[in-house]
Amino acid sequence: MCSLMANHGPIVAGKYLITTMYNMEALAESAKLMMLLDGKNTNPLSELDWQELLSRFG
């Protein structure tokens, strides 16, 4: 779970502290990618690609 509040940073939750830290890192990396890719042409994964990733890595 993640929330953004005006004039604050993100609020990230997890069942355990380590889970929360991993969630924060994932959020930060996602935000970084969004900034780097802004306006760039991207090729989203197809549904078949998604299913293959899910079957391999769960």
Backbone as CSV, one residue per row, in Angstrom:
resi,resn,N_x,N_y,N_z,CA_x,CA_y,CA_z,C_x,C_y,C_z
1,MET,0.841,-1.172,0.000,0.000,0.000,0.000,0.890,1.239,0.000
2,CYS,0.500,2.241,-0.738,1.258,3.484,-0.789,0.288,4.641,-0.941
3,SER,0.562,5.725,-0.254,-0.254,6.934,-0.367,0.667,8.132,-0.528
4,LEU,0.190,9.145,-1.219,0.913,10.405,-1.323,0.060,11.483,-0.667
5,MET,0.683,12.304,0.144,-0.017,13.390,0.816,0.610,14.706,0.371
6,ALA,-0.208,15.728,0.253,0.298,17.047,-0.128,1.377,17.491,0.858
7,ASN,2.468,18.021,0.334,3.585,18.541,1.133,4.276,17.486,1.990
8,HIS,4.135,16.225,1.615,4.787,15.122,2.321,5.383,14.171,1.290
9,GLY,6.218,13.296,1.746,6.722,12.228,0.889,5.726,11.092,0.857
10,PRO,6.066,10.022,0.191,5.163,8.875,0.126,5.049,8.179,1.475
11,ILE,3.909,7.554,1.690,3.685,6.728,2.872,3.563,5.300,2.370
12,VAL,4.461,4.441,2.812,4.501,3.065,2.342,4.308,2.155,3.542
13,ALA,3.541,1.092,3.357,3.266,0.170,4.462,3.676,-1.242,4.085
14,GLY,3.911,-2.047,5.083,4.196,-3.467,4.900,3.954,-4.168,6.219
15,LYS,3.775,-5.478,6.151,3.514,-6.239,7.375,4.710,-6.191,8.318
16,TYR,5.909,-6.211,7.735,7.143,-6.157,8.521,7.983,-4.987,8.036
17,LEU,8.914,-4.528,8.841,9.767,-3.407,8.473,10.523,-3.688,7.180
18,ILE,11.063,-4.897,7.035,11.830,-5.220,5.832,10.936,-5.184,4.597
19,THR,9.695,-5.634,4.733,8.748,-5.577,3.618,8.469,-4.136,3.234
20,THR,8.307,-3.292,4.226,8.068,-1.875,3.975,9.252,-1.244,3.256
21,MET,10.466,-1.617,3.660,11.654,-1.074,3.000,11.712,-1.512,1.544
22,TYR,11.400,-2.774,1.261,11.378,-3.249,-0.123,10.302,-2.530,-0.934
23,ASN,9.145,-2.303,-0.317,8.066,-1.577,-1.000,8.491,-0.155,-1.333
24,MET,9.206,0.499,-0.426,9.674,1.865,-0.672,10.690,1.879,-1.809
25,GLU,11.571,0.890,-1.823,12.566,0.815,-2.894,11.884,0.598,-4.246
26,ALA,10.874,-0.267,-4.280,10.140,-0.511,-5.527,9.434,0.759,-5.990
27,LEU,8.852,1.498,-5.071,8.195,2.752,-5.419,9.201,3.757,-5.971
28,ALA,10.352,3.878,-5.322,11.373,4.835,-5.768,11.888,4.475,-7.163
29,GLU,12.123,3.183,-7.413,12.603,2.758,-8.733,11.542,2.979,-9.809
30,SER,10.279,2.737,-9.465,9.182,2.971,-10.417,9.081,4.452,-10.760
31,ALA,9.198,5.310,-9.753,9.139,6.753,-9.986,10.316,7.205,-10.856
32,LYS,11.489,6.648,-10.592,12.677,6.983,-11.385,12.464,6.605,-12.857
33,LEU,11.920,5.408,-13.091,11.652,4.983,-14.463,10.632,5.892,-15.136
34,MET,9.591,6.277,-14.417,8.580,7.170,-14.988,9.211,8.488,-15.422
35,MET,10.116,9.018,-14.605,10.769,10.280,-14.940,11.698,10.100,-16.146
36,LEU,12.443,9.008,-16.171,13.382,8.771,-17.266,12.672,8.502,-18.591
37,LEU,11.506,7.868,-18.535,10.798,7.473,-19.748,9.744,8.475,-20.197
38,ASP,9.586,9.563,-19.480,8.553,10.537,-19.812,8.705,11.015,-21.252
39,GLY,7.666,10.794,-22.042,7.675,11.245,-23.422,8.372,10.320,-24.403
40,LYS,8.977,9.253,-23.912,9.683,8.315,-24.785,8.707,7.249,-25.293
41,ASN,8.983,6.739,-26.478,8.192,5.630,-26.999,8.571,4.359,-26.252
42,THR,7.583,3.673,-25.733,7.819,2.421,-25.021,6.985,1.320,-25.659
43,ASN,7.364,0.103,-25.407,6.639,-1.063,-25.902,6.152,-1.875,-24.709
44,PRO,4.908,-1.675,-24.288,4.397,-2.435,-23.138,4.385,-3.937,-23.425
45,LEU,4.468,-4.730,-22.373,4.410,-6.178,-22.523,3.021,-6.601,-22.975
46,SER,2.989,-7.609,-23.822,1.710,-8.168,-24.252,1.151,-9.039,-23.133
47,GLU,-0.107,-9.403,-23.259,-0.724,-10.291,-22.260,0.014,-11.625,-22.207
48,LEU,0.444,-12.126,-23.351,1.201,-13.381,-23.396,2.526,-13.253,-22.641
49,ASP,3.222,-12.127,-22.825,4.481,-11.886,-22.099,4.244,-11.843,-20.596
50,TRP,3.167,-11.178,-20.179,2.818,-11.101,-18.755,2.592,-12.494,-18.193
51,GLN,1.822,-13.305,-18.925,1.517,-14.661,-18.455,2.786,-15.506,-18.346
52,GLU,3.712,-15.343,-19.289,4.972,-16.087,-19.219,5.786,-15.679,-17.993
53,LEU,5.854,-14.363,-17.728,6.575,-13.899,-16.535,5.937,-14.431,-15.259
54,LEU,4.618,-14.373,-15.198,3.920,-14.864,-14.007,4.117,-16.358,-13.805
55,SER,4.124,-17.131,-14.880,4.315,-18.569,-14.747,5.733,-18.915,-14.303
56,ARG,6.707,-18.120,-14.729,8.107,-18.389,-14.347,8.450,-17.874,-12.960
57,PHE,7.961,-16.669,-12.615,8.402,-16.029,-11.381,7.299,-15.830,-10.354
58,GLY,6.072,-16.175,-10.729,4.953,-16.105,-9.786,4.586,-14.758,-9.421
